[in-house]
Amino acid sequence: MIADKQIPVACLQFGQQKRELLQEKGLVPNYMSHMVNLFDFGLLPPAVLKRGMRMVLGLEEEDGVS
């Protein structure tokens, strides 16, 4: 079970690990929608939302510097 405070890290790890699969299967919009919903419910800070979206779109470098 994941606690609320672990959600940002879990989302970023999932996005990083599954980025290629999300892109191949056309699921990037689904990932983004899920991230926005988590943000709307106060479970994801804006910085994590932005970083997650940049990551799955391939706009963020692997080392986290963009």
Contacts in CASP RR format, 6 or more apart in sequence:
PFRMAT RR
TARGET T0000
AUTHOR 0000-0000-0000
METHOD contacts of the structure
MODEL  1
MIADKQIPVACLQFGQQKRELLQEKGLVPNYMSHMVNLFDFGLLPPAVLK
RGMRMVLGLEEEDGVS
2 10 0 8 1.000
4 43 0 8 1.000
7 38 0 8 1.000
7 43 0 8 1.000
7 44 0 8 1.000
8 43 0 8 1.000
8 44 0 8 1.000
8 45 0 8 1.000
8 48 0 8 1.000
11 34 0 8 1.000
11 35 0 8 1.000
11 38 0 8 1.000
11 44 0 8 1.000
11 48 0 8 1.000
11 52 0 8 1.000
12 48 0 8 1.000
12 51 0 8 1.000
12 52 0 8 1.000
12 55 0 8 1.000
15 22 0 8 1.000
15 31 0 8 1.000
15 52 0 8 1.000
15 55 0 8 1.000
15 56 0 8 1.000
16 55 0 8 1.000
19 55 0 8 1.000
19 56 0 8 1.000
19 58 0 8 1.000
21 27 0 8 1.000
22 28 0 8 1.000
22 30 0 8 1.000
22 31 0 8 1.000
22 56 0 8 1.000
23 56 0 8 1.000
28 56 0 8 1.000
28 57 0 8 1.000
31 56 0 8 1.000
32 53 0 8 1.000
32 56 0 8 1.000
35 44 0 8 1.000
35 49 0 8 1.000
35 52 0 8 1.000
35 53 0 8 1.000
36 49 0 8 1.000
38 44 0 8 1.000
38 49 0 8 1.000
39 45 0 8 1.000
39 46 0 8 1.000
39 49 0 8 1.000
51 60 0 8 1.000
51 64 0 8 1.000
52 60 0 8 1.000
54 60 0 8 1.000
54 66 0 8 1.000
59 66 0 8 1.000
60 66 0 8 1.000
END
